[in-house]
Amino acid sequence: MTLLLAVLIAIPPDPSGICSRISTYRVIHGMEGDTLVRTVDLRGVQGSDRLLSRVVIPFDPEYQSILLCDAEMGPAGADPRDIPSWAVDTLTGSGGRGRSLVAAFPALAEGMEVHVGLVLRDWSDSWSHGAWGVLQPVFNGMKADSCIFCFEQGMIEGIAWSGDDYLEERRNGMLVLSGGASAGPLTFSPFQDHRELYEFILQKADNALSGPFPPDLREAALQATSAGADHWSQSMRARTLLCNSIAPAAGSEGGSSRECSSLQEILDSRTATPLEMAVVFTAVCRELGMNAEIVPAGGSAEGIPVPSGWDRFLVGLRSDGGGEWLVEPSAYLTPASWITRNGPLNCIRAGRLFTLPSNNAGESCCIESWKLDTSEGTFVLSLRATGWFDVLLRRMTAGLPVEQLILEFSELCWLAGRTTVPETLELSDPYVLDSRMTITVAGRLGGGGLEAGTIAVLPALAWSVPDSLYSSLDRSWTIEGTCVPVALEEGMAMTMGEGCIEVRNTSSAGIAAVVMGTLE
């Protein structure tokens, strides 16, 4: 369920004062036909951080409306006053939302109290199986001292809930769940298991795949056969064809992430959400004779099943020969077979829950092969990448002219401690997702420092690798000329080649420094 989200324009806090706090946060849930109605009542106290001076509540006008019922402020114990009409406005939204309701509290001093009441209506088809959601006892980053989540009588039957430190009561036919400062997230859902959840998430996608496939789609399947006779190569080629012909649609969340147009409408618009891209890819693969099914991914495997978080859509493929593999069709400018997994990735396939492990170091590898001529002062870099490094290179180079890319690589070398002057650059097509990304750069070594008797920094590229990424970086230098390394720092190895010396950085960390000498 799309939750109310408060975003504040940041104002530097006064570290010597008190923090703003939410004293009570109450949300009443009810259904009016197929429309979910949430009535929110919030009371708080302004602190020196001014977190309650202005709140922004995003919503999507295509399936949501907001009515601001109360917006009051005043000193503690005094009668509150309404904020002026000019302090309330509706502005362009952010984060995939169409609009935002903005309420400002002018001259709200430290210690003054705030009261906000509003009603949010949501008529998307997210509630066709009943209301669900993950409620956070938090408003604008502030944990509420007291939270009360209520569910009207008409929507209680068939709904299960879970959450830490909540007291369950029945008041006037309503289910009332009360929590204090220690209360955690509250999950409620009508789904009994992940099979029910799976069917709900893919309801619109199944409808799109149930009819006859349009001729344009059969043409795409025919083009994919140019990759070869085996289904694996055909599916990888289909990934490239679709990502180069269909653009990603604007960001979507909540109920809109499960919406799906017909195949013909997707092909005509040339844009697709992640789910729609999975639908088109599934249809192409079925045309090619593969067993293909959409696999929702990204949600939680713990507790009560809810649709929240299941916003990635893989496709599970099975060939006639029995081979099985997964593809993420909406992963633009990534290798065709790559699925980003910074942590374990939960998936649902045919109603069955399973987990993919995190990417391992062998999946993300970068090989820098440098050829240096110390007599001429030149270099040639051959770069090959897989996994995360491949993704980075594609997104760094796609659409840029060679002149700009030369400057980019010069900067990467400079950041690694060595000045270079790249002159030529050749690269594989970053838009061809079914082949490995390769780059060759040639040029001159700048800055000197390769003479005998000097300590030289060997050229390298500075990669900003995330701490959470399991990866490997392999650097090697083949050095020719009159001056060659005679001593290495720790973590490097040297072997004699035919007319050259080969150096390898076995630790892949830090600057590669060597002592230069002459061949005798």
C-alpha positions in Angstrom: 0.0 0.0 0.0 1.2 3.5 -0.8 1.8 5.1 2.5 1.6 8.8 3.4 5.1 10.2 3.2 6.1 13.5 4.7 9.1 15.3 3.2 10.6 18.4 4.8 12.5 21.2 3.3 15.7 21.0 5.3 16.5 23.9 7.7 19.7 23.8 9.7 18.9 22.7 13.3 20.0 24.3 16.4 22.1 21.7 18.2 21.5 23.4 21.6 17.7 23.1 21.5 15.2 20.3 21.7 14.1 18.0 18.9 10.7 18.1 17.3 8.5 15.2 18.2 5.3 13.5 17.2 3.1 13.0 20.3 0.2 11.0 18.7 -0.2 9.5 15.2 -3.5 8.0 14.4 -4.7 6.4 11.1 -8.2 5.0 10.5 -8.7 2.7 7.6 -12.0 2.1 5.9 -13.5 1.0 2.6 -16.0 2.9 0.5 -16.8 0.4 -2.2 -13.5 -0.3 -3.9 -11.9 2.9 -2.5 -9.6 2.7 0.4 -10.1 5.7 2.8 -7.4 6.7 5.3 -8.2 9.3 7.9 -5.0 10.7 9.5 -4.7 12.7 12.7 -1.3 14.0 13.8 -0.2 16.0 16.8 3.3 17.2 17.5 5.6 19.7 19.2 8.0 21.9 17.3 11.7 21.7 18.2 14.7 23.8 17.4 15.3 21.5 14.3 12.0 23.0 12.8 10.9 19.7 11.4 7.3 20.6 11.6 7.5 24.0 10.0 6.5 22.6 6.6 5.3 19.2 5.4 4.9 17.9 1.9 2.7 14.9 1.3 3.0 13.4 -2.3 0.1 11.7 -4.0 -0.9 10.5 -7.5 -3.9 12.3 -8.8 -4.6 9.5 -11.2 -5.9 7.3 -8.4 -5.6 9.3 -5.2 -7.0 12.5 -3.7 -6.2 14.4 -0.5 -8.5 16.6 1.6 -6.8 18.7 4.3 -9.3 18.9 7.1 -7.2 20.5 9.9 -4.0 22.4 10.0 -3.6 24.2 13.3 -0.9 25.6 15.5 -0.5 27.4 18.8 1.3 27.6 22.1 1.0 24.6 24.4 -2.3 24.8 26.5 -3.7 27.7 24.4 -6.5 27.5 21.8 -4.9 26.6 18.4 -5.4 28.8 15.3 -5.8 27.7 11.7 -2.9 28.4 9.3 -3.7 31.0 6.6 -5.1 29.8 3.3 -2.1 30.9 1.4 0.1 28.5 3.4 -1.6 25.5 1.7 -0.9 24.6 -1.9 -0.7 21.7 -4.3 2.6 21.5 -6.2 4.2 19.2 -8.8 5.2 15.9 -7.1 8.4 14.0 -7.0 9.6 10.4 -6.7 7.1 9.1 -9.4 4.1 10.9 -7.8 2.1 13.4 -9.8 1.4 16.0 -7.2 2.2 17.0 -3.6 0.1 18.7 -0.9 2.1 21.3 0.9 1.2 22.8 4.3 3.4 25.4 5.9 3.2 26.6 9.5 4.5 30.2 9.5 6.1 31.6 12.7 5.9 28.2 14.3 8.3 28.7 17.3 10.0 26.1 19.4 7.6 24.5 21.9 4.5 25.3 19.9 2.0 22.5 19.1 0.8 21.4 15.6 -2.3 19.5 14.7 -2.8 18.1 11.2 -5.8 16.1 10.0 -6.4 14.9 6.4 -8.3 12.2 4.4 -6.6 10.3 1.6 -8.7 8.4 -0.8 -7.2 5.7 -3.1 -9.4 4.2 -5.8 -6.7 2.1 -7.6 -7.4 -1.6 -8.1 -4.9 -2.5 -5.4 -7.7 -3.4 -3.0 -9.6 -5.8 -5.2 -8.6 -8.6 -2.8 -8.9 -6.5 0.3 -6.8 -3.8 2.1 -3.1 -4.4 2.8 -0.1 -2.4 3.7 3.0 -1.9 5.9 2.4 1.0 8.3 5.4 2.8 9.9 4.8 4.6 13.2 7.0 7.4 11.8 6.2 10.8 10.4 8.8 12.9 8.6 11.6 10.8 10.1 10.2 11.2 13.7 9.1 8.2 15.7 5.7 8.8 17.2 5.4 8.6 21.0 2.1 7.0 20.6 0.5 5.5 17.4 -3.0 4.1 16.8 -3.9 2.2 13.7 -7.7 1.5 13.3 -9.6 -0.7 10.9 -13.3 -0.3 10.4 -15.7 -3.2 10.9 -16.4 -3.8 7.2 -12.7 -4.6 6.4 -11.6 -6.7 9.4 -12.8 -10.1 8.1 -10.1 -12.0 6.3 -7.2 -9.6 7.3 -4.3 -10.8 9.4 -1.8 -8.4 11.0 1.6 -8.6 12.6 3.9 -6.2 14.4 5.9 -5.8 17.6 4.6 -4.1 20.8 1.0 -3.5 19.7 -2.1 -3.9 21.9 -5.2 -5.2 20.1 -8.6 -4.0 21.1 -12.2 -3.8 19.7 -13.9 -0.4 20.0 -17.2 0.4 18.4 -16.8 -2.5 16.0 -13.3 -1.4 14.9 -10.1 -3.2 15.3 -7.7 -0.9 17.2 -4.0 -1.5 17.4 -2.1 0.8 19.8 1.6 1.1 20.2 4.1 3.2 22.1 7.5 4.5 21.3 8.9 0.9 21.1 6.3 -0.2 18.4 7.7 -1.3 15.1 6.2 -1.5 11.6 2.7 -3.0 11.4 1.8 -5.3 8.5 -1.7 -6.2 7.5 -2.8 -8.3 4.6 -5.6 -10.5 3.2 -3.2 -12.8 1.4 -2.9 -16.2 3.1 0.3 -17.3 1.3 2.7 -16.3 -1.4 0.7 -18.1 -4.1 -2.2 -15.8 -3.5 0.2 -12.9 -3.6 1.8 -14.1 -6.8 -1.6 -14.4 -8.6 -2.6 -10.9 -7.4 0.7 -9.2 -8.5 0.5 -10.8 -12.0 -3.2 -10.5 -12.6 -2.9 -7.8 -15.2 0.2 -9.3 -16.8 -1.6 -12.7 -17.2 -4.4 -10.9 -19.0 -2.0 -9.3 -21.4 -0.4 -12.7 -22.2 -3.7 -14.5 -22.6 -4.6 -13.1 -26.0 -3.1 -13.7 -29.5 0.4 -12.1 -30.0 0.6 -9.2 -32.4 2.6 -9.6 -35.7 5.3 -7.1 -34.5 6.2 -9.4 -31.7 6.6 -12.3 -34.0 9.0 -10.2 -36.0 11.1 -9.5 -32.9 11.2 -13.3 -32.2 12.4 -13.9 -35.7 15.2 -11.4 -35.3 16.3 -13.1 -32.1 16.9 -16.3 -34.0 19.9 -14.7 -35.7 21.8 -15.3 -32.5 21.8 -19.0 -33.1 19.7 -22.1 -32.7 20.0 -22.5 -28.9 17.4 -20.9 -26.7 20.0 -19.3 -24.4 21.6 -17.2 -27.2 18.1 -16.3 -28.5 16.9 -15.1 -25.1 20.1 -13.0 -24.7 19.6 -11.5 -28.2 16.0 -10.8 -27.4 17.1 -8.8 -24.4 19.3 -6.6 -26.6 16.5 -6.1 -29.2 13.9 -5.1 -26.7 16.1 -2.7 -24.6 17.1 -1.0 -27.8 13.6 -0.6 -29.1 11.5 0.1 -25.9 12.3 2.9 -23.5 11.7 2.7 -19.8 8.4 4.3 -18.7 8.4 7.0 -16.0 8.8 5.7 -12.4 5.9 4.0 -10.9 5.1 2.6 -7.5 2.2 1.2 -5.4 -0.7 0.0 -7.5 0.7 1.5 -10.8 3.7 -0.9 -10.7 1.3 -3.8 -11.3 -0.6 -2.1 -14.1 0.0 -3.6 -17.5 -1.2 -2.5 -21.0 -1.9 -4.9 -23.8 1.1 -6.1 -25.9 0.0 -4.1 -28.9 -0.3 -0.9 -26.8 3.2 -1.5 -25.3 4.7 -2.0 -28.8 2.9 1.1 -30.2 4.0 3.3 -27.3 7.6 2.1 -27.3 7.7 2.6 -23.6 7.3 0.0 -20.8 7.3 -0.3 -17.0 9.4 -3.2 -15.6 6.3 -5.4 -15.5 5.4 -4.6 -19.1 8.9 -5.2 -20.2 8.7 -8.6 -18.6 5.4 -9.3 -20.4 6.9 -8.4 -23.8 10.0 -10.5 -23.2 7.9 -13.5 -22.0 5.8 -13.3 -25.1 8.9 -13.2 -27.4 10.5 -16.2 -25.6 7.2 -18.2 -25.9 7.2 -17.4 -29.6 10.7 -18.9 -29.7 9.4 -22.1 -28.2 10.7 -21.6 -24.6 8.7 -22.1 -21.4 8.7 -18.6 -20.0 7.0 -17.2 -16.9 7.3 -13.9 -15.0 8.9 -14.0 -11.6 8.2 -11.1 -9.1 11.2 -10.3 -7.0 12.5 -7.9 -4.3 9.9 -8.2 -1.5 10.2 -9.6 1.9 10.1 -13.3 2.7 9.3 -12.8 6.3 6.0 -12.4 8.0 2.6 -11.9 6.3 2.8 -11.7 2.5 2.1 -8.2 1.1 2.7 -6.7 -2.4 5.0 -4.0 -1.0 8.5 -4.3 -2.4 7.7 -6.8 -5.1 8.6 -4.3 -7.9 11.3 -6.2 -9.8 10.2 -8.6 -12.4 12.4 -11.4 -13.7 11.5 -14.0 -16.3 12.2 -17.7 -15.7 13.1 -19.6 -18.9 13.2 -23.3 -19.6 14.5 -24.7 -22.9 13.4 -28.0 -24.5 16.7 -29.5 -23.4 15.9 -28.9 -19.8 18.1 -25.9 -19.1 16.8 -23.2 -16.8 17.8 -19.6 -16.3 16.5 -16.2 -15.1 16.6 -12.9 -16.9 15.7 -9.3 -15.9 14.3 -7.7 -19.1 14.0 -4.2 -17.7 17.7 -3.9 -16.6 18.8 -1.4 -19.2 22.5 -1.1 -20.2 23.4 -4.2 -18.3 24.8 -7.5 -19.6 21.9 -9.6 -20.9 22.3 -12.4 -18.3 23.2 -10.1 -15.4 20.8 -9.7 -12.4 22.0 -7.2 -9.8 21.9 -8.7 -6.3 23.6 -6.6 -3.6 22.0 -8.9 -1.1 19.9 -12.0 -1.2 17.0 -11.5 -3.6 13.6 -13.0 -2.8 11.6 -14.3 -5.7 8.2 -16.0 -6.3 8.0 -18.5 -9.2 4.7 -20.1 -9.9 3.6 -19.3 -6.3 6.7 -20.8 -4.7 9.0 -18.5 -2.7 12.8 -18.9 -3.2 15.9 -16.7 -2.7 18.8 -15.9 -5.0 22.1 -15.4 -3.3 24.1 -12.2 -3.5 26.4 -11.7 -6.5 29.8 -13.3 -5.8 33.2 -11.9 -6.6 33.6 -14.1 -9.7 30.5 -12.4 -11.3 31.9 -8.9 -11.1 35.5 -8.8 -12.5 37.5 -6.1 -14.2 40.7 -7.0 -16.1 43.1 -4.1 -16.8 45.9 -5.2 -19.2 48.5 -2.5 -19.7 51.3 -2.5 -22.2 54.0 0.1 -21.5 56.9 1.2 -23.7 59.3 3.2 -21.5 61.6 4.1 -24.4 58.7 5.7 -26.3 56.7 6.8 -23.3 53.5 5.2 -24.7 50.8 2.8 -23.3 48.0 0.6 -24.6 45.2 -0.4 -22.2 43.0 -3.4 -22.9 40.0 -3.4 -20.6 37.5 -6.3 -20.2 34.7 -6.3 -17.6 31.9 -8.5 -16.3 29.0 -8.0 -13.9 29.0 -4.7 -12.0 32.1 -3.3 -13.9 30.4 -4.1 -17.2 27.3 -2.2 -16.1 29.4 0.8 -15.0 31.3 0.9 -18.3 28.2 0.7 -20.4 26.5 3.5 -18.5 29.6 5.6 -18.5 30.2 5.3 -22.3 26.7 5.0 -23.8 25.9 8.0 -26.0 29.1 9.9 -25.4 31.5 10.9 -28.2 35.0 9.5 -28.3 36.5 12.9 -27.4 34.5 13.0 -24.2 35.4 9.4 -23.3 39.1 10.1 -23.7 38.8 12.9 -21.1 36.9 10.5 -18.8 39.7 7.9 -19.0 42.4 10.5 -18.5 40.7 11.6 -15.3 40.3 8.0 -14.0 44.1 7.5 -14.5 44.8 10.8 -12.8 42.7 9.9 -9.8 44.6 6.6 -9.5 47.9 8.6 -9.2 49.3 8.7 -12.8 49.0 11.3 -15.5 48.3 9.9 -19.0 47.4 11.4 -22.3 45.0 9.1 -24.1 44.9 9.7 -27.9 42.7 6.9 -29.3 39.9 4.9 -27.9 38.0 1.9 -29.3 35.1 0.2 -27.5 32.5 -2.5 -28.1 28.9 -1.3 -28.6 27.4 -0.7 -25.1 23.9 -1.3 -26.4 24.7 -4.8 -27.5 23.9 -6.5 -24.2 24.6 -10.1 -25.3 28.4 -9.5 -25.7 31.0 -8.6 -23.2 32.1 -4.9 -22.8 35.7 -4.3 -24.0 37.6 -1.0 -24.4 41.1 -0.3 -25.8 42.8 3.0 -25.0 46.2 4.1 -26.4 48.3 7.2 -25.8 51.3 8.7 -24.1 52.5 8.5 -20.5 52.7 11.9 -18.9 54.6 13.4 -16.0 57.9 11.5 -16.5 59.0 9.3 -13.6 59.9 6.2 -15.7 63.6 6.8 -15.8 66.2 4.6 -14.1 66.7 5.2 -10.5 63.2 6.7 -9.9 60.1 5.4 -8.1 57.4 5.2 -10.7 53.6 5.0 -10.3 52.2 2.6 -12.8 49.1 3.7 -14.6 45.7 2.3 -13.4 42.0 3.3 -13.4 40.4 4.5 -10.2 37.2 2.5 -9.6 34.7 3.6 -6.9 33.6 0.1 -5.9 30.8 0.0 -3.3 31.8 -1.6 0.0 28.9 -4.1 -0.3 30.0 -5.3 -3.7 31.8 -8.7 -4.0 34.2 -8.1 -6.9 37.7 -8.8 -8.2 40.1 -6.4 -9.9 42.9 -7.9 -12.0 45.7 -5.5 -13.1 48.8 -6.4 -15.1 51.5 -4.4 -16.9 53.7 -5.7 -19.7 56.7 -3.3 -19.7 59.2 -2.9 -22.6 62.0 -0.5 -23.2 65.4 0.4 -21.7 64.0 1.1 -18.2 62.1 -1.6 -16.4 61.0 -2.2 -12.8 63.7 -3.7 -10.6 61.9 -3.6 -7.2 58.2 -3.8 -6.3 56.1 -2.9 -3.4 54.3 -5.5 -1.3 51.3 -7.1 -3.1 52.9 -7.1 -6.5 54.6 -9.9 -8.5 57.1 -9.7 -11.4 58.1 -12.3 -14.0 60.5 -12.1 -17.0 59.0 -12.3 -20.4 60.6 -12.3 -23.9 62.1 -8.9 -24.2 59.8 -7.5 -21.4 58.9 -7.7 -17.7 55.4 -8.6 -16.6 54.1 -7.1 -13.4 50.8 -8.1 -11.7 49.1 -6.4 -8.8 48.0 -9.4 -6.7 46.2 -7.2 -4.0 44.3 -4.9 -6.4 44.4 -2.2 -3.7 46.3 1.1 -3.5 48.7 2.8 -5.9 51.1 0.5 -7.8 54.6 1.9 -7.2 57.8 0.3 -8.5 61.5 1.2 -8.6 62.8 1.7 -12.1 66.1 0.4 -13.3 67.8 -0.8 -16.6 68.0 -4.2 -18.1 71.5 -5.7 -18.0 
